[in-house]
Amino acid sequence: MHDKTSGVVIAAPSSNSGKTVITLAVLRALKRQGIAVAAAKTGPDYIDPAFQAAACGTSCINLDPWAMDRDQINTLVTRQLTAQHDENAFVVCEGVMGLFDGAANGTGSTADLAAMMNWPVVLVVDVKGQSASAAALISGFAKFRDDTRIAGVILNRVGSGRHKQMIVDACAKYLPDIPIIGAVRRSPDLTLPERHLGLVQAGEHGELDGFLDRAADIIAADVDLGAFRRLVTPSVLAKPYVPGRAGASADVPPLGQRIAIARDMAFAFSYAHLLDGWKLAGVELSFFSPLNNEVPDPSADAIYLPGGYPELFAAQLAQATHFKSAMRKAAEDGVTVYGECGGYMVLGDRLIDADGHSHEMLGLLAVETSFADRKLHLGYREAVLTQPTPFGTAGTVLRGHEFHYASTLLEDGTPFCQMSNAMGDALGPAGLVRGTVFGSFFHVISARVQGA
């Protein structure tokens, strides 16, 4: 049993401030010291959590204050901490975008999560090109919301010892109650490559352990990790979490009792909290690689094709004849088949890559997509099911997000849901259902019953 939700948030004034790499380095450095630490990421994201999992050796969970309520987040946090088998374990949670940035209506920000969980915030500030002005920026962030506590600051991309001292002196003068717990020097060893959805996947980064160790070496030298740990305020749950008790699993119903999940570089985007919740509910999970022309477990009563980068491997997928024939037979036999974003594209008739080449996909849904004319689709989404699926009856509300660059050339058939954005603006029908096959571009995070 674990009755604490202790944690700390690493946030920044904006994206590209270096908080991801600093979070990774802090996690690896603490793990090397034998500290029991659990990883989390604010908001919808698949790529950062994979790096965090590599950094600390355990899974990273997503905590989304827009898509999840407090009970859901408490359950996920306590489950994550219980897995550490240490009463002193705490969560290191990376923020998303800038500290106060969320959905268009202002909800779902890192600050919302910090306030909800009563977690202190360590602000990572990119100080390149400024000195005393950094103190003014920190001051503004500290005063912006009464329910958000900036407990410490890590200066990032510091140019020299003199540069550091100028900022430290200004902060000591104007912000005596907010300690500077680190000043990280500029270094090429603190840079990760990016792709159009963010960082490249962890599995694509050669010598990842070496990178993480070098980054941890820098952080161990430039950040007072003891001071970082002392910022953590123990928080106690009113209702302690007990493994196996009703309500311990995630709230999204499983697709089946035995779920075969595609997992490789083309299908890498699945949320740990969903899969862990299904396992806690007694579901058997198996994995297969379409890129290696593997087939789903024949005994599976459901198949899940998650999102990823199928557009980068479209030719290889088109030639995966064993995979394609097995998927078509499963659909004919009435097996539940669910595709999400990239997986949805693969369920379609064809996918056109960025070079304009057309590739035959599974043909289980009347969908054709193209990356020859890229168009960004981004944002939180609320989906109301229009057809019964394993996720619920018609009227069930799913919360999640959409993030892709595909253009839809054809989408014909019975829609999966009615979609709206975070503001409640109707976006119309989305996705398709054909027999036991269904999917959409929507990534599900949580499920709720309409009117509940």
Secondary structure by P-SEA (a helix, b strand, c coil): cccccccccccccccccaaaaaaaaaaaaaaaaccbbbbbbcccccaaaaaaaaaccbbbbbbbcccccaaaaaaaaaaaaaaaccccbbbbcccccccccccccccccaaaaaaaaccccbbbbbcccccaaaaaaaaaaaaccccccccbbbbcccccaaaaaaaaaaaaacccccccccccccccccbbbbccccccccccccaaaaaaaaaaaaaaaccaaaaaaaabbbbbbccccccccccccccccccccbbbbbbccccccccaaaaaaaaaabbbbbbbbccccccccccccbbbbcccccccaaaaaaaaaaaaaaaaaaaaaccbbbbccaaaaaaccbbbcccbbbbbccccccbbbbccbbbbbbbbbbbbbccccccccccbbbbbcccccccccccccccccccccccccccccccccccccccccccccccccccc
